Amino acid sequence: MESSCTGCPTESTCSGACPTEPEQTEAQKLSDVKKVIAVMSGKGGVGKSSVTSMLAVSLMRQGYKVGVLDADVTGPSIPKIFGVKVKADANEFGIVPFTTENDIKIISLNLMIENEDDPVVWRGPIISQLVKQFWTDVIWGNLDYLLIDLPPGTGDVPISVFQSIPVDGVVMVSSPQQLANMVVRKAIKMGNLYKANFYGLIENMAYVECPDCSKRMEIFGKPHGEEEAKVNNIPYLGELPIDPKLAELADAGQIEEYHSEKFDQIAQKLLEMSSNSQDHK
């Protein structure tokens, strides 16, 4: 029997007995998200959440309506980076995301728990279900781009996102370390299993610039991002430096005050890639 299912690695051998697509929730009926972009990394510590946040800010500055879904449930960074301390609201139709001063919409479990440093001691299936609800039960409204900040690795949450959320494209984040490059290949191969459309790879923390002499110092080794993207047959979006100012503003929850031409250039490439792909609708 020819498969009637999409989005799972066993599609070619599927019996066609997978559940049909559920009806839209009230929150989904009130939402119109044109593009969903998952930001993914093979391992932690490569600055994925910072990259996600700055992409959101850059897209916002270029006139797009943007939201950020924080899918890193056990290690959420998005509320801290944006300086969000209030709790998410809800009404009869669903959960209302927090809207920043610059109209970026944000949802995270940290907006629903009593204290931001309370640990989330949940098993994978419960976490995955929550992430699904961030898509089905949040009133996102009209968005041009929804960025999903995935947890590192290839575990339950990335699997659930690829299976249950109509992801239009994936952005990979890596760093110059060989270990990071090795693990990012695992993440790319995992995305290929779900026929993900890779918008490209960003190499973060590629270098630091001396504030006195402007000399470029590659403290994590020679960058290999462009080469890595070519080997994995995905576009290369560019490299980003270590910037103490970015770290300072992120720690202070003032990421929207940060501006970087390099981020804007990468965001522009991302726009070009996304415009060349069809909407998930």
Secondary structure, 3 states (H helix, E strand, C coil): CCCCCCCCCCHHHCCCCCCCCCCCCHHHHCCEEEEEEEEECCCCCCCHHHHHHHHHHHHHHCCCCEEEEECCCCCCCHHHHHCCCCCCEEECCEEECEECCCCCEEECHHHCCCCCCCCCCCCHHHHHHHHHHHHHCECCCEEEEEEEECCCCCCHHHHHHHHHCCCCEEEEEECCCHHHHHHHHHHHHHHHHCCCCEEEEEECCCCEECCCCCCEECCCCCCCHHHHHHHCCCCEEEECCECHHHHHHHHCCCHHHCCCHHHHHHHHHHHHHHHCCCCCC
